[in-house]
Amino acid sequence: MSTRARDPEATPAEARPPSKDDPTAVPVSPEASRTEQNKKHVFGLQQDAPPRHEPIFPDDYEKRFPKDPAGEETKPNARVYRVYVEEAAAYDATMVGQYRDGLDVMLVFAGLFSAVVTSFLVQVSQSLQADYAQMSALLLHDLVSIQLSDGASAVNITAPSVNPTQEFVPDVLNVCINGLWVVSLVTALVVALATVLVKQWLHRYVSLPSGTPMDRSHVRQFRFMGLERWRVHVIIGCYL
């Protein structure tokens, strides 16, 4: 029996590609060849490349949701309702976010405006009643004048400049100014109350009840039509 010299640097038979001249070569499958090509060396260590997954885009609902069987396209769990719920959730998140931002700004402005108007109203409202401090000062001045007039007859003594028993009548201009301040304060409070109510409406709008996609889509559409009918975007002053 003859022995055959073997080169240590030669490629092993199981790793050599197939050849017509070498009958001992083992055929390599296409999957194995791709695996060998995907292998990488990191710091001298051989590492396999990560598997590639086909990307799924968020708006590709044909891949996110399975196709409905024939005759079940309008069932409570049909794909059309699940797609509607997903699209409506994204749209409502943007809409309600903008509404809430506008409401927060309006609520802060109404609070600051109410505080400023209240401080002015407290000062201006004093003009609607008699100033008893000034009246006391005038009566005291008249009393001192009478005491200083020694020997003057009673005929020459003048009457007091003010009469505490007389009914006080405020000036018309002061009444109008106070009325405007009161109207401003009431308007600011009404705006703050409406803002709180609208924020509660929005919280109720986004909180959909649990159930099938068909029920959730029906409830959402009913509430959206209510927002359009009540013109909430006009109340808030935010248009999409």
C-alpha positions as CSV (number, residue, x, y, z in Angstrom):
1,M,0.0,0.0,0.0
2,S,1.4,3.4,-1.0
3,T,1.2,6.3,1.2
4,R,0.6,9.8,-0.1
5,A,2.4,12.9,1.4
6,R,0.0,15.4,2.8
7,D,0.7,19.1,2.8
8,P,-0.2,20.6,6.2
9,E,-1.1,24.0,4.6
10,A,-3.5,22.4,2.2
11,T,-7.2,23.1,2.7
12,P,-9.1,20.3,4.3
13,A,-11.4,18.3,2.1
14,E,-14.5,19.3,4.0
15,A,-13.7,23.0,3.6
16,R,-12.5,22.9,-0.1
17,P,-14.9,24.0,-2.8
18,P,-15.8,21.3,-5.3
19,S,-13.4,20.7,-8.2
20,K,-13.5,18.3,-11.2
21,D,-9.8,17.4,-10.7
22,D,-10.2,16.6,-6.9
23,P,-12.7,13.9,-6.3
24,T,-12.2,14.1,-2.6
25,A,-13.6,17.6,-2.3
26,V,-17.0,18.0,-0.6
27,P,-19.6,20.3,-2.2
28,V,-20.4,23.5,-0.3
29,S,-24.1,24.5,-0.1
30,P,-25.1,28.2,-0.9
31,E,-26.2,28.7,2.7
32,A,-22.8,27.6,4.0
33,S,-21.0,29.8,1.6
34,R,-23.1,32.9,2.6
35,T,-22.4,32.0,6.3
36,E,-18.7,32.0,5.6
37,Q,-18.9,35.3,3.9
38,N,-20.9,36.9,6.7
39,K,-18.4,35.9,9.3
40,K,-16.2,38.7,10.7
41,H,-13.1,38.9,12.7
42,V,-13.1,41.2,15.8
43,F,-9.7,41.4,17.6
44,G,-8.7,38.1,16.0
45,L,-11.9,36.3,17.0
46,Q,-14.3,35.0,14.4
47,Q,-17.8,36.4,14.8
48,D,-20.9,35.8,12.9
49,A,-22.8,38.7,11.4
50,P,-26.2,39.4,13.1
51,P,-29.2,38.0,11.2
52,R,-31.0,40.5,9.0
53,H,-34.7,41.1,9.7
54,E,-37.0,42.7,7.2
55,P,-38.1,46.1,8.7
56,I,-41.7,46.7,9.5
57,F,-42.8,50.3,9.0
58,P,-45.4,51.7,11.4
59,D,-47.8,52.6,8.6
60,D,-47.5,49.2,6.9
61,Y,-50.6,47.7,8.5
62,E,-50.7,44.8,6.0
63,K,-47.7,43.4,7.8
64,R,-48.6,44.5,11.3
65,F,-52.1,43.0,11.3
66,P,-52.9,39.7,9.7
67,K,-55.4,39.6,6.9
68,D,-58.9,38.8,7.8
69,P,-60.4,35.5,6.6
70,A,-62.9,35.6,3.8
71,G,-66.3,36.8,5.1
72,E,-64.9,38.3,8.4
73,E,-63.9,41.7,7.1
74,T,-66.6,43.4,9.2
75,K,-66.3,41.3,12.4
76,P,-65.6,43.1,15.7
77,N,-61.9,42.2,15.5
78,A,-61.5,42.9,11.8
79,R,-58.4,44.6,10.6
80,V,-60.2,47.7,9.4
81,Y,-61.2,48.5,13.0
82,R,-57.8,47.9,14.4
83,V,-56.2,50.1,11.7
84,Y,-58.8,52.8,12.5
85,V,-58.0,52.6,16.3
86,E,-54.2,52.9,15.6
87,E,-54.6,55.9,13.2
88,A,-57.1,57.6,15.5
89,A,-54.8,57.2,18.5
90,A,-51.9,58.9,16.7
91,Y,-54.2,61.7,15.4
92,D,-55.8,62.3,18.8
93,A,-52.4,62.4,20.6
94,T,-51.3,65.2,18.3
95,M,-54.6,67.1,18.5
96,V,-55.1,66.8,22.3
97,G,-51.5,67.7,22.9
98,Q,-51.9,71.0,21.0
99,Y,-55.2,71.6,22.7
100,R,-53.7,71.1,26.1
101,D,-50.8,73.4,25.4
102,G,-53.2,76.2,24.4
103,L,-55.4,75.6,27.4
104,D,-52.4,75.7,29.8
105,V,-51.3,79.0,28.4
106,M,-54.9,80.4,28.6
107,L,-55.3,79.1,32.2
108,V,-52.0,80.8,33.3
109,F,-52.9,84.0,31.7
110,A,-56.4,84.0,33.2
111,G,-54.9,83.4,36.7
112,L,-52.4,86.2,36.4
113,F,-55.0,88.6,34.9
114,S,-57.5,87.8,37.7
115,A,-54.8,88.5,40.4
116,V,-54.0,91.9,38.8
117,V,-57.6,92.9,38.3
118,T,-58.4,92.0,41.9
119,S,-55.7,94.2,43.3
120,F,-56.9,97.2,41.2
121,L,-60.5,96.5,42.1
122,V,-59.8,96.5,45.9
123,Q,-58.2,100.0,45.6
124,V,-60.8,101.5,43.2
125,S,-63.8,100.1,45.1
126,Q,-63.1,102.5,48.0
127,S,-64.4,105.4,45.9
128,L,-67.9,103.9,46.1
129,Q,-68.2,104.6,49.8
130,A,-67.8,107.7,52.0
131,D,-64.3,108.5,53.2
132,Y,-64.9,108.8,56.9
133,A,-61.2,109.6,57.6
134,Q,-61.4,112.7,55.4
135,M,-64.8,113.6,56.9
136,S,-63.4,113.4,60.4
137,A,-60.5,115.6,59.4
138,L,-62.8,118.3,58.0
139,L,-65.0,118.3,61.1
140,L,-62.0,118.6,63.3
141,H,-60.8,121.5,61.2
142,D,-64.2,123.2,61.6
143,L,-64.1,122.6,65.4
144,V,-60.7,124.2,65.7
145,S,-61.7,127.2,63.6
146,I,-64.7,127.8,65.9
147,Q,-62.5,127.6,69.0
148,L,-60.1,130.0,67.6
149,S,-62.8,132.6,66.8
150,D,-63.1,134.0,70.3
151,G,-65.7,136.7,70.7
152,A,-67.3,135.9,67.4
153,S,-71.0,135.9,67.5
154,A,-73.0,132.8,66.7
155,V,-74.3,134.4,63.6
156,N,-70.9,134.6,62.1
157,I,-70.1,130.9,62.7
158,T,-70.5,129.0,59.4
159,A,-72.0,125.6,59.1
160,P,-69.7,122.5,58.9
161,S,-68.4,121.7,55.4
162,V,-69.6,118.1,55.6
163,N,-72.6,116.4,57.1
164,P,-72.1,112.9,58.4
165,T,-75.8,112.2,58.4
166,Q,-76.2,112.9,54.7
167,E,-76.5,110.0,52.4
168,F,-73.4,109.4,50.3
169,V,-73.8,109.4,46.5
170,P,-70.8,108.1,44.5
171,D,-69.6,109.7,41.4
172,V,-70.8,108.4,38.1
173,L,-67.3,108.1,36.7
174,N,-66.2,106.0,39.7
175,V,-69.2,103.7,39.3
176,C,-68.4,103.1,35.6
177,I,-64.7,102.4,36.4
178,N,-65.6,99.9,39.1
179,G,-68.1,98.3,36.8
180,L,-65.4,97.8,34.1
181,W,-63.1,96.2,36.7
182,V,-65.8,93.9,37.9
183,V,-66.6,92.8,34.4
184,S,-63.0,92.1,33.7
185,L,-62.6,90.0,36.8
186,V,-65.8,88.0,36.0
187,T,-64.6,87.4,32.4
188,A,-61.3,86.1,33.6
189,L,-63.0,83.7,36.1
190,V,-65.4,82.5,33.4
191,V,-62.4,81.8,31.0
192,A,-60.6,79.9,33.8
193,L,-63.8,77.8,34.5
194,A,-64.3,77.1,30.8
195,T,-60.6,76.1,30.5
196,V,-60.9,73.5,33.3
197,L,-64.1,72.1,31.8
198,V,-62.5,71.7,28.4
199,K,-59.5,70.0,29.9
200,Q,-61.9,67.5,31.6
201,W,-63.6,67.0,28.2
202,L,-60.3,66.2,26.6
203,H,-59.4,63.8,29.4
204,R,-62.7,62.0,28.8
205,Y,-62.2,62.1,25.1
206,V,-58.9,60.2,25.1
207,S,-59.9,57.6,27.7
208,L,-61.6,55.0,25.5
209,P,-63.4,52.1,27.2
210,S,-62.1,48.6,26.9
211,G,-63.8,46.3,24.4
212,T,-63.4,45.1,20.8
213,P,-61.8,47.3,18.2
214,M,-65.2,47.9,16.6
215,D,-66.6,49.2,19.9
216,R,-63.6,51.4,20.5
217,S,-63.7,52.8,17.0
218,H,-67.4,53.6,17.3
219,V,-67.0,55.4,20.7
220,R,-64.0,57.4,19.4
221,Q,-65.9,58.5,16.3
222,F,-69.0,59.5,18.3
223,R,-66.8,61.6,20.6
224,F,-64.9,63.2,17.7
225,M,-68.2,64.2,16.1
226,G,-69.2,65.7,19.5
227,L,-66.0,67.8,19.5
228,E,-66.7,69.0,16.0
229,R,-70.4,69.8,16.8
230,W,-69.5,71.8,20.0
231,R,-66.6,73.5,18.1
232,V,-64.1,72.9,20.8
233,H,-61.3,74.1,18.5
234,V,-63.0,77.5,18.3
235,I,-63.4,77.7,22.1
236,I,-59.7,76.9,22.6
237,G,-58.6,79.0,19.6
238,C,-56.4,76.2,18.2
239,Y,-56.9,75.0,14.6
240,L,-55.2,72.0,13.1
